[in-house]
Amino acid sequence: MIWKQPYFKSHSHSALAIVVYSLCISTLYLLLVPKEYNFISGDYYTSLNNIIHGHSLITENGIILDRYPPVIPYLFSAFFKLSIVFHATPQLFYIIYSVFAISLATVLVYKIAVLFLSQPVSILASILFSLCPFIQFGVIRVASEPTYILLFYAAMYFLLNAYINRLYSPFLFIAIGALLGFTMLTRPAGILFPLLFALFILLTFSLPLAKRLVLAGLLLLSSLLVIAPWEIPVSHQEGYLVPLSIGGPISIWDGLRFNNCAYRQTLHLSPQAERLSDTITTHLRDFKSNTSPFLKQQFRHAPVAFLQLIGLKILRSWYAVESQNKHQEVFNLVLMGAYLILAVIGVFSFLKTTTKKKSNICLFFFCIILYSWAMTTLVLSILRYMSPILGFVIIFSAEGIHVLYKRKNSNHPLFFKK
């Protein structure tokens, strides 16, 4: 196998080879896959246009544009400014940025995996991650995923490296918290990541309780300090504590309207679920003002239909696309099914032979995946919103492939040695 060659004995050589490999894979995607770069009328256009014209994210009337958090609008505005300086298109700079962001994220997948798995498995995980079309989506279409993934994986690597190698510098945990703060300001779905990281420190680190509390507190405090300059004025403007942006209720509404959207193909729903979805679609105003009471009312009126819609959203999180294109969703379902089956095999094998310390990492991954699954189910249930956690699934998919390879060559049963 290529990842067992002597060249890969050095971690630095491995990281460099992974960067080069990932750059090549992203380039192939750019050459072979249809591309869509929509800066002009995309989701971030209003915020982006305001920044480009020198008004930051505050309109001339003094209103903060808080539909989306600020990292992506400011990042994309930098591409426009570079395009003016170099007489190029902003799309070019987005492509360059996203290719390098995904390549760095691929290296982080390797560096995370090698903390608790063998080097061959870690290299295989990075290869699978780079080949994954759901990860490369950010190269062929304007999206927040490359930035979100890179920031989150960096925070995850520093946390797990501190855990495995007993690195307890306060400045390290301040840096982790800051990375998580910028992760949240990229996509609000990461809003509880600092809390999950803090719980991991409190429950697993081999330190006296007081020191664990200090490190967890520093992480939480630094993440809060990063988001405070955005969160405080936005919440003051809206009159309530805003969870990083005001787009959440609209996203919940969008995730429940299914067939009531011109660019979506029709899904087969039960008559009761179809009627409920139709009713929800006509009540956009309730999602802008009073979301929870409205949803509770719909549940009381049609509990079975409501649960059917939620069950469908839970399943569709792992394979769906926004257009509800059947052919694409079947492809996604088959590929994700393969990843998940291999990951289950990998997890079973890993937990049989590992230490408690390393099994805690597996459990932490599971919590992160469950949390992201719940957040995706809450809003628009599509696989793209799950892509940031696919690296953690793919790490164990690589372990599953490694297990099957060893069993085949040793003629041992799949899960139990003779």
VMD Tcl script that draws the C-alpha trace (Angstrom):
set ca {
  {0.00 0.00 0.00}
  {1.27 3.48 -0.87}
  {0.80 4.86 2.64}
  {3.15 2.18 4.05}
  {6.17 3.35 2.01}
  {9.31 4.51 3.92}
  {8.82 8.06 2.62}
  {5.92 8.43 5.00}
  {7.90 7.48 8.11}
  {8.41 11.16 8.90}
  {5.34 13.08 10.05}
  {6.62 16.23 8.38}
  {7.07 14.36 5.08}
  {3.60 12.93 5.47}
  {2.04 16.35 6.06}
  {3.80 17.82 3.03}
  {2.76 14.90 0.83}
  {-0.84 15.24 2.04}
  {-0.90 18.95 1.17}
  {0.39 18.24 -2.35}
  {-2.03 15.36 -2.79}
  {-5.02 17.40 -1.59}
  {-4.08 20.30 -3.88}
  {-4.05 17.89 -6.83}
  {-7.43 16.41 -5.91}
  {-9.03 19.84 -5.55}
  {-7.57 20.84 -8.91}
  {-9.12 17.77 -10.50}
  {-12.49 18.68 -9.04}
  {-12.11 22.17 -10.48}
  {-11.37 20.75 -13.91}
  {-13.98 18.00 -14.01}
  {-17.01 19.15 -11.98}
  {-19.45 21.91 -13.05}
  {-18.81 25.05 -11.02}
  {-21.09 27.73 -9.60}
  {-19.60 30.92 -8.16}
  {-22.38 33.29 -7.25}
  {-21.07 36.40 -5.48}
  {-23.53 38.78 -7.10}
  {-26.87 37.41 -5.91}
  {-25.78 34.88 -3.30}
  {-26.86 34.65 0.33}
  {-24.17 37.05 1.53}
  {-24.66 39.69 -1.16}
  {-26.36 42.37 0.96}
  {-23.73 42.19 3.71}
  {-20.93 41.90 1.18}
  {-22.11 44.85 -0.87}
  {-22.34 47.01 2.25}
  {-18.77 46.19 3.27}
  {-17.39 46.80 -0.23}
  {-18.91 50.27 -0.26}
  {-17.21 51.17 3.01}
  {-20.14 50.81 5.41}
  {-18.95 47.75 7.34}
  {-22.00 45.66 8.35}
  {-23.96 48.74 9.40}
  {-26.30 50.36 6.90}
  {-26.59 54.11 6.36}
  {-29.64 54.00 8.65}
  {-27.54 52.54 11.45}
  {-29.00 49.02 11.22}
  {-26.64 46.07 11.70}
  {-26.96 43.46 8.93}
  {-27.30 40.46 11.21}
  {-28.85 37.86 8.88}
  {-25.45 36.13 8.84}
  {-22.48 36.33 11.24}
  {-19.55 38.48 10.07}
  {-16.61 36.20 9.18}
  {-17.74 35.13 5.70}
  {-18.93 38.58 4.52}
  {-15.60 40.14 5.54}
  {-13.62 37.27 4.04}
  {-15.46 37.48 0.72}
  {-15.06 41.26 0.66}
  {-11.30 40.70 0.82}
  {-11.56 38.68 -2.40}
  {-13.29 41.62 -4.09}
  {-10.62 44.05 -2.92}
  {-7.86 41.73 -4.16}
  {-9.63 41.43 -7.50}
  {-9.46 45.21 -7.88}
  {-5.77 45.36 -6.99}
  {-4.75 42.51 -9.30}
  {-7.32 43.15 -12.05}
  {-8.79 39.66 -11.67}
  {-12.14 38.21 -10.65}
  {-13.08 37.65 -6.99}
  {-13.93 34.07 -7.93}
  {-10.26 33.40 -8.65}
  {-9.23 34.40 -5.14}
  {-12.08 32.38 -3.65}
  {-10.87 29.31 -5.57}
  {-7.28 29.78 -4.41}
  {-8.40 30.30 -0.82}
  {-10.82 27.36 -0.70}
  {-8.31 24.96 -2.28}
  {-5.68 25.82 0.34}
  {-8.24 25.79 3.18}
  {-9.35 22.26 2.27}
  {-5.73 21.14 1.88}
  {-4.88 22.45 5.35}
  {-8.02 20.79 6.75}
  {-6.86 17.53 5.17}
  {-3.54 17.81 6.99}
  {-5.43 18.45 10.22}
  {-7.46 15.27 9.67}
  {-4.15 13.39 9.44}
  {-2.70 15.12 12.52}
  {-5.85 14.47 14.55}
  {-6.00 10.81 13.54}
  {-2.31 10.12 14.18}
  {-2.76 11.22 17.81}
  {-4.64 8.00 18.57}
  {-4.43 5.76 15.48}
  {-1.56 4.31 13.48}
  {0.19 6.40 10.86}
  {-0.97 4.21 7.92}
  {-4.61 4.59 9.02}
  {-4.14 8.34 9.52}
  {-2.71 8.78 6.02}
  {-5.56 6.72 4.59}
  {-8.05 8.93 6.49}
  {-6.54 12.05 4.94}
  {-6.76 10.50 1.47}
  {-10.41 9.55 1.95}
  {-11.18 13.01 3.31}
  {-9.57 14.74 0.35}
  {-11.41 12.49 -2.12}
  {-14.79 13.05 -0.44}
  {-17.03 15.02 -2.84}
  {-18.99 16.49 0.07}
  {-15.78 18.13 1.32}
  {-14.70 19.32 -2.12}
  {-18.09 21.03 -2.56}
  {-16.55 24.19 -1.14}
  {-14.12 24.36 -4.07}
  {-16.75 24.29 -6.80}
  {-19.35 26.53 -5.18}
  {-19.19 29.59 -2.93}
  {-19.79 28.28 0.58}
  {-18.80 28.80 4.21}
  {-17.73 25.16 4.71}
  {-13.98 25.46 3.91}
  {-13.54 28.23 6.49}
  {-15.77 26.58 9.07}
  {-14.06 23.20 8.71}
  {-10.55 24.67 8.87}
  {-11.21 26.68 12.03}
  {-13.05 23.87 13.78}
  {-10.50 21.17 12.91}
  {-7.66 23.42 14.10}
  {-9.42 23.85 17.46}
  {-10.07 20.10 17.66}
  {-6.44 19.25 16.89}
  {-5.05 21.60 19.55}
  {-7.49 20.26 22.15}
  {-6.77 16.58 21.45}
  {-3.03 17.22 21.20}
  {-3.17 18.86 24.62}
  {-5.14 15.90 25.96}
  {-2.87 13.17 24.55}
  {0.48 14.90 25.17}
  {-0.45 16.60 28.46}
  {0.03 20.17 27.25}
  {-1.58 22.46 29.78}
  {-0.40 25.95 28.86}
  {-3.16 28.50 29.58}
  {-2.33 30.31 26.34}
  {-3.09 27.14 24.37}
  {-6.63 26.98 25.74}
  {-7.13 30.69 25.13}
  {-6.15 30.03 21.50}
  {-8.55 27.09 21.27}
  {-11.37 29.25 22.60}
  {-10.53 32.00 20.10}
  {-10.61 29.51 17.22}
  {-14.02 28.31 18.40}
  {-15.20 31.92 18.63}
  {-14.31 32.53 14.99}
  {-15.90 29.17 14.12}
  {-19.17 30.38 15.64}
  {-18.88 33.69 13.79}
  {-18.54 31.71 10.57}
  {-21.63 29.56 11.08}
  {-24.00 29.77 14.07}
  {-24.31 25.95 14.12}
  {-21.11 25.91 16.18}
  {-22.66 27.87 19.02}
  {-22.33 25.07 21.61}
  {-18.87 23.84 20.59}
  {-17.11 25.78 23.39}
  {-19.39 24.16 25.95}
  {-18.69 20.66 24.55}
  {-14.96 21.34 24.54}
  {-15.12 22.61 28.13}
  {-17.00 19.48 29.23}
  {-14.36 17.31 27.55}
  {-11.67 19.09 29.57}
  {-13.60 18.73 32.82}
  {-14.45 15.05 32.34}
  {-11.30 13.59 30.77}
  {-8.17 15.61 31.54}
  {-5.83 14.08 34.14}
  {-5.59 17.17 36.30}
  {-6.93 18.31 39.68}
  {-10.44 19.69 39.41}
  {-9.33 23.28 40.08}
  {-6.89 23.23 37.15}
  {-9.48 21.65 34.87}
  {-11.93 24.41 35.83}
  {-9.33 27.08 35.05}
  {-8.51 25.64 31.60}
  {-12.18 25.13 30.70}
  {-12.98 28.63 31.96}
  {-10.19 30.18 29.89}
  {-11.48 28.43 26.78}
  {-15.05 29.59 27.39}
  {-13.99 33.12 28.25}
  {-11.81 33.58 25.16}
  {-14.57 32.28 22.88}
  {-17.02 34.71 24.48}
  {-14.58 37.61 24.09}
  {-14.25 36.86 20.37}
  {-18.00 36.87 19.72}
  {-18.86 39.70 22.16}
  {-18.15 42.63 19.76}
  {-20.73 41.10 17.42}
  {-23.16 39.50 19.84}
  {-23.70 42.47 22.17}
  {-24.72 45.11 19.58}
  {-26.80 42.62 17.57}
  {-28.70 41.48 20.67}
  {-29.20 45.12 21.71}
  {-30.61 45.93 18.26}
  {-33.04 43.01 18.23}
  {-34.10 43.30 21.86}
  {-33.32 39.71 22.80}
  {-30.29 37.40 23.08}
  {-29.54 36.56 19.44}
  {-27.84 33.17 18.82}
  {-25.15 34.77 16.60}
  {-27.53 35.65 13.76}
  {-31.24 36.18 13.16}
  {-31.31 33.58 10.36}
  {-32.17 30.60 12.55}
  {-36.00 30.82 12.50}
  {-36.06 31.32 8.71}
  {-33.79 28.29 8.28}
  {-36.17 26.22 10.45}
  {-39.07 27.33 8.25}
  {-37.12 26.52 5.09}
  {-36.35 23.05 6.40}
  {-40.04 22.26 6.92}
  {-41.55 23.49 3.65}
  {-40.16 20.59 1.53}
  {-42.23 20.64 -1.70}
  {-43.29 24.28 -1.42}
  {-40.25 25.69 -3.17}
  {-39.91 26.28 -6.91}
  {-36.34 24.97 -7.27}
  {-36.93 21.72 -5.36}
  {-38.05 18.43 -6.82}
  {-41.12 16.84 -5.26}
  {-40.68 14.43 -2.36}
  {-43.17 11.69 -1.58}
  {-44.86 12.65 1.69}
  {-47.91 11.20 3.39}
  {-51.09 13.30 2.85}
  {-51.03 14.40 6.49}
  {-47.38 15.42 6.38}
  {-47.93 17.22 3.07}
  {-50.79 19.25 4.53}
  {-48.74 20.16 7.59}
  {-45.81 21.25 5.43}
  {-48.18 23.36 3.33}
  {-49.58 24.99 6.48}
  {-46.12 25.77 7.82}
  {-45.09 27.31 4.49}
  {-47.91 29.87 4.67}
  {-46.90 31.04 8.16}
  {-43.51 32.62 7.53}
  {-44.44 35.54 9.79}
  {-44.71 33.16 12.77}
  {-41.11 32.08 12.25}
  {-39.94 35.68 12.21}
  {-41.62 36.51 15.49}
  {-42.90 33.60 17.55}
  {-41.38 30.33 16.33}
  {-41.63 28.02 19.35}
  {-45.32 28.60 20.23}
  {-46.28 28.15 16.57}
  {-44.45 24.82 16.28}
  {-45.92 23.61 19.56}
  {-49.37 24.48 18.23}
  {-48.75 22.52 15.03}
  {-47.56 19.53 17.04}
  {-50.72 19.55 19.16}
  {-52.96 19.75 16.08}
  {-51.18 17.04 14.06}
  {-48.69 15.10 16.23}
  {-48.30 12.13 13.87}
  {-47.70 14.28 10.80}
  {-45.31 16.51 12.77}
  {-43.27 13.51 13.92}
  {-43.23 12.17 10.35}
  {-41.70 15.43 9.13}
  {-39.11 15.43 11.94}
  {-38.26 11.77 11.29}
  {-37.76 12.54 7.61}
  {-35.51 15.48 8.50}
  {-33.43 13.27 10.81}
  {-32.78 10.77 8.01}
  {-32.29 13.33 5.25}
  {-29.49 15.04 7.18}
  {-27.15 12.28 5.96}
  {-27.88 12.37 2.23}
  {-30.22 15.18 1.12}
  {-29.46 18.11 -1.16}
  {-31.28 21.44 -1.19}
  {-32.81 20.84 -4.63}
  {-34.16 17.42 -3.49}
  {-32.70 15.94 -6.69}
  {-33.43 12.21 -6.46}
  {-30.42 10.98 -8.46}
  {-27.98 13.04 -6.44}
  {-29.56 11.98 -3.17}
  {-29.31 8.29 -4.11}
  {-25.61 8.78 -4.87}
  {-25.13 10.57 -1.55}
  {-27.02 7.85 0.32}
  {-24.88 5.05 -1.15}
  {-21.59 6.83 -0.51}
  {-22.51 7.96 3.00}
  {-23.80 4.46 3.74}
  {-20.37 3.09 2.82}
  {-18.59 5.65 5.01}
  {-20.85 4.93 7.97}
  {-20.66 1.13 7.70}
  {-16.87 1.26 7.53}
  {-16.84 3.70 10.45}
  {-18.93 1.34 12.60}
  {-16.51 -1.50 11.84}
  {-13.60 0.78 12.69}
  {-15.14 1.94 15.96}
  {-15.88 -1.63 17.13}
  {-12.32 -2.72 16.39}
  {-10.82 0.39 17.95}
  {-12.79 0.15 21.19}
  {-11.86 -3.51 21.65}
  {-8.14 -2.86 21.90}
  {-7.67 0.78 22.90}
  {-6.99 2.49 26.20}
  {-9.61 4.41 28.15}
  {-7.87 7.68 27.31}
  {-8.15 7.09 23.57}
  {-11.69 5.70 23.85}
  {-12.64 9.08 25.33}
  {-11.70 10.66 21.99}
  {-14.04 8.26 20.20}
  {-16.84 9.20 22.60}
  {-16.09 12.91 22.10}
  {-16.33 12.47 18.32}
  {-19.67 10.74 18.83}
  {-20.97 13.68 20.89}
  {-19.80 16.19 18.27}
  {-21.50 14.17 15.51}
  {-24.76 13.88 17.48}
  {-24.74 17.60 18.22}
  {-24.14 18.52 14.57}
  {-26.81 16.04 13.48}
  {-29.30 17.66 15.87}
  {-28.43 21.16 14.65}
  {-28.81 20.10 11.01}
  {-32.14 18.43 11.74}
  {-33.32 21.64 13.42}
  {-32.79 23.72 10.28}
  {-32.46 22.65 6.64}
  {-31.64 18.92 6.72}
  {-29.04 18.56 3.98}
  {-25.74 16.73 3.83}
  {-23.78 19.92 3.15}
  {-24.58 21.09 6.67}
  {-23.21 17.80 8.03}
  {-19.98 18.00 6.04}
  {-17.96 19.67 8.84}
  {-18.14 16.52 10.96}
  {-17.43 14.07 8.13}
  {-13.73 14.17 8.93}
  {-14.44 12.42 12.24}
  {-16.57 9.79 10.50}
  {-13.95 9.27 7.80}
  {-11.16 8.79 10.35}
  {-12.96 5.69 11.60}
  {-13.93 4.69 8.06}
  {-10.19 4.47 7.38}
  {-9.80 2.35 10.50}
  {-12.61 0.11 9.20}
  {-10.83 -0.35 5.86}
  {-7.62 -1.16 7.74}
  {-9.44 -3.75 9.84}
  {-10.97 -5.42 6.78}
  {-7.59 -5.44 5.04}
  {-5.92 -7.12 8.03}
  {-8.73 -9.68 8.42}
  {-8.59 -10.60 4.77}
  {-4.84 -11.20 4.89}
  {-4.89 -13.08 8.19}
  {-8.12 -15.08 7.57}
  {-9.50 -13.97 10.89}
  {-13.21 -13.29 11.46}
  {-14.25 -9.68 11.23}
  {-14.62 -8.73 14.87}
  {-13.11 -11.61 16.87}
  {-9.63 -13.07 16.72}
  {-9.18 -16.83 16.90}
}
mol new
graphics top color blue
foreach p $ca { graphics top sphere $p radius 0.5 }
foreach p [lrange $ca 0 end-1] q [lrange $ca 1 end] { graphics top cylinder $p $q radius 0.2 }
display resetview
